[in-house]
Amino acid sequence: PAAKAAWEKEWEELVVAAKKEGKVAVITNTGVSYRKGLEAFQAAFPGIEVEHQAFASASLIAPKVLQERKGNVYSVDVAQFAPALLIRLLRPEGVFDPIRPVIFRPDVLDDNAWFNGYERGFVDLDRKLAFAHEHQVNRAFWVNGDLVKDGEIKSVKDLLDPKWKGKIFMADVRAGDGYLPMTGIKEALGEAALKQIIVDQEAVFSRERRQIIEAVVRGRYPIGMAVFDAILPEFQEQGLGKNVKPLVLPEADYIPAEGVLLFNKAPHPNAAKLFINWFLTKEGQTAVNTGLKRNSRRKDVPIQDPATAPGTAKYLESSREENYAKIDAVRAVIEKLAGVTN
């Protein structure tokens, strides 16, 4: 038999070392669909348990991690999460290790394996901390088709119709699911549109994504603004929300590019390295994105949702650090509109 390549030997040794650790601790967003990808990792590497913690927002992750570290507790290895707010909140505290040096599989490093190339995956300015794996447009607004007719809302301007006053249930505009769509709306329609939709339309806010989705599924609100795709399948598997669907609104839609980050002082460093490399392979990305019904940046992974695959339209890429200043400016405006100054 031909001699094994150096990376193959490293891979085999890594699997052995990771199994000795026996566990990897992963943080994700909320949604049962995230668990399906983690279960695929466990199936691929019997003997390594995934300790899974789910959070609705990076603003909830940061205080937990920092509080633990004050007590010299290091409980997390990897975050599979939209990196923007995590980078803002935790990088200044020295919480992350560069992820670039731990990625070594040639099928992951292959530039041709990824839409827009491998290097485009690094979204922080230093191009080393956070690697984005999605090729997906987030549809910001969703509707209950039993209450909103097809074609009735074709643009954000249609949302400003008085008939929808008090009938829009939105992710809190002070959190990521809220202020990111608002950035696109401000760029497309101007600052006045923010006041119209947030204040004049008497939008209702929540930081509980599931609460928003369930309200739209059950018809309590005809329109919802949040990331629906990770949680909506749970309702649809029960026969609910079959007529809940996204609106295509280029002014509000954006590319979030969820990614992976590596915590320093990881309690299971070998399992973390194994997870990250597996996660970015064809096998890993297929498992993860099939569960989430999202599209991978890997070209060899089947497209899960053609409707959300980026086309030629220009979207806000919210996870890229070079866009943070633009997002911050809009966030400051909408916080004032929502009556928040701190």
Residue pairs with C-beta under 8 A, 6 or more apart in sequence:
4 12
5 106
7 104
7 105
7 106
10 104
11 105
11 277
14 270
14 273
14 274
14 277
15 45
15 274
17 270
18 24
18 45
18 48
18 268
18 270
18 271
18 273
18 274
19 45
19 47
19 48
20 270
21 48
21 268
21 269
21 270
21 271
22 47
22 48
22 49
22 268
22 271
23 48
23 49
23 50
23 51
23 267
23 268
23 271
24 41
24 48
24 49
24 50
24 51
24 77
24 78
24 268
24 271
24 272
24 274
24 275
25 50
25 51
25 53
25 75
25 76
25 77
25 78
25 267
25 268
26 38
26 50
26 51
26 52
26 53
26 76
26 77
26 78
26 79
26 80
26 275
27 53
27 54
27 55
27 61
27 76
27 78
27 79
27 80
27 81
28 34
28 38
28 52
28 53
28 54
28 55
28 79
28 80
28 81
29 54
29 55
29 56
29 81
29 82
29 227
29 230
29 258
30 54
30 55
30 56
30 209
30 210
30 230
30 231
31 54
31 230
31 231
31 234
31 292
32 231
32 233
32 234
33 230
33 231
33 233
33 234
33 291
33 292
33 293
34 52
34 54
34 80
34 230
34 291
34 292
35 52
35 291
36 287
36 290
36 291
36 292
37 80
37 279
37 284
37 287
37 288
37 289
37 291
37 292
38 50
38 52
39 50
40 283
40 284
40 287
40 288
40 291
41 48
41 50
41 275
41 278
41 279
41 284
41 287
42 48
42 49
42 50
44 278
44 283
45 274
45 278
48 271
48 274
50 275
53 76
55 61
55 64
55 81
56 207
56 208
56 209
57 85
57 175
57 176
57 207
58 81
58 82
58 84
58 85
58 86
58 89
58 176
59 85
59 89
59 175
61 79
61 81
61 86
61 89
61 90
62 85
62 86
62 89
62 90
65 76
65 90
65 95
65 263
66 90
66 93
66 95
68 74
68 75
69 93
69 95
74 263
74 265
74 266
74 267
75 267
76 263
76 266
76 267
77 262
77 263
77 266
77 267
77 268
77 269
77 271
77 272
77 275
78 260
78 261
78 262
78 263
78 266
78 272
78 275
78 276
79 86
79 260
79 261
79 263
80 258
80 259
80 260
80 279
80 288
81 258
81 259
81 261
82 176
82 256
82 257
82 258
82 259
82 318
82 319
83 123
83 124
83 129
83 130
83 132
83 257
83 258
83 259
83 261
83 319
84 123
84 176
84 318
84 319
84 321
84 324
84 327
85 176
86 130
86 261
87 96
87 124
87 129
87 130
87 261
87 321
88 324
90 96
91 124
91 129
94 264
95 263
95 264
96 129
96 261
96 262
96 263
96 264
97 262
97 263
97 264
97 266
98 128
98 129
98 262
99 128
99 129
99 130
99 131
99 260
99 261
99 262
99 276
100 122
100 127
100 128
100 131
102 262
102 272
102 273
102 276
102 277
103 109
103 131
103 276
103 277
103 280
104 277
105 277
105 280
105 281
107 113
107 281
107 282
108 118
108 277
108 280
108 281
109 118
110 118
111 117
111 118
111 119
112 299
113 282
113 298
113 299
113 300
114 120
114 121
114 297
114 298
114 299
115 135
115 297
115 298
115 299
116 297
119 127
120 297
121 131
121 132
121 133
121 259
121 297
122 128
122 129
122 130
122 131
122 132
123 130
123 131
123 132
123 257
123 259
123 317
123 319
123 320
123 321
124 130
124 321
125 321
125 322
129 261
130 259
130 260
130 261
130 319
131 259
131 260
131 280
132 257
132 258
132 259
132 297
132 319
133 257
133 258
133 259
133 260
133 279
133 280
133 285
133 288
133 296
133 297
133 298
134 255
134 256
134 257
134 258
134 259
134 289
134 294
134 295
134 296
134 297
135 295
135 296
135 297
135 309
135 310
136 255
136 256
136 257
136 294
136 295
136 305
136 308
136 309
136 310
137 253
137 254
137 255
137 308
137 309
137 310
137 315
138 180
138 227
138 253
138 254
138 255
138 256
138 308
139 228
139 246
139 247
139 248
139 249
139 253
139 308
140 180
140 181
140 184
140 225
140 247
140 249
140 252
140 253
140 254
141 153
141 159
141 181
141 223
141 224
141 225
141 246
141 247
141 249
141 252
142 213
142 216
142 223
142 224
142 225
142 226
142 228
142 232
142 244
142 245
142 246
142 247
143 153
143 216
143 222
143 223
143 224
143 244
143 245
143 247
144 216
144 217
144 219
144 221
144 222
144 223
144 241
144 243
144 244
145 243
145 244
145 245
146 219
146 243
147 219
147 222
148 222
148 223
152 158
153 159
153 223
153 247
153 249
155 249
155 251
156 185
156 188
156 189
156 193
156 197
156 249
156 251
156 252
157 189
157 193
159 168
159 197
159 201
159 223
160 193
160 196
160 197
160 200
160 201
164 201
164 222
164 223
165 200
165 201
165 202
166 201
166 202
166 204
167 221
167 222
167 223
168 197
168 201
168 203
168 204
168 221
168 223
168 224
168 225
169 203
169 204
169 206
169 212
169 215
169 216
169 220
169 221
169 223
169 224
169 225
170 178
170 203
170 204
170 205
170 206
170 212
170 224
170 225
170 226
171 177
171 178
171 205
171 206
171 207
171 209
171 212
171 225
171 226
171 227
172 178
172 205
172 206
172 207
172 338
173 179
173 182
173 198
173 205
173 334
173 335
173 337
173 338
174 331
174 334
174 335
174 338
174 340
175 207
176 318
177 209
177 225
177 226
177 227
178 205
178 225
178 334
179 327
179 330
179 331
179 334
180 254
180 256
180 316
180 318
180 327
181 225
181 252
181 253
181 254
182 194
182 198
182 252
182 330
182 331
182 334
183 254
183 316
183 318
183 326
183 327
183 330
183 331
184 250
184 251
184 252
184 253
184 254
184 315
184 316
185 193
185 194
185 197
185 251
185 252
186 193
186 194
186 330
186 333
187 251
187 316
187 326
188 250
188 251
189 251
191 333
194 330
194 333
194 334
194 337
195 337
197 203
198 334
198 337
198 338
199 337
203 225
204 221
205 338
206 212
209 226
209 227
209 231
210 231
212 221
212 224
212 225
212 226
213 224
213 226
213 228
213 231
213 232
213 235
213 241
213 244
214 235
215 221
215 224
216 222
216 223
216 224
216 228
216 241
216 244
217 232
217 235
217 240
217 241
217 244
218 240
225 252
227 256
228 244
228 246
229 292
229 293
229 294
229 305
229 308
230 292
232 241
232 244
233 293
235 241
235 244
236 242
246 307
246 308
248 307
250 313
250 315
253 315
254 315
254 316
254 317
254 318
255 310
255 315
255 316
255 317
255 318
255 319
256 318
256 319
257 317
257 318
257 319
257 320
258 294
258 319
259 319
260 276
260 279
260 280
262 272
262 276
263 272
266 272
278 284
279 285
279 288
280 298
282 298
282 300
282 301
285 296
285 298
285 301
286 296
286 301
286 302
288 296
289 295
289 296
289 301
289 304
290 302
290 304
292 304
293 304
293 305
294 304
294 305
294 308
295 301
295 303
295 304
295 305
295 308
295 309
303 309
316 323
316 326
316 327
317 323
318 327
335 341
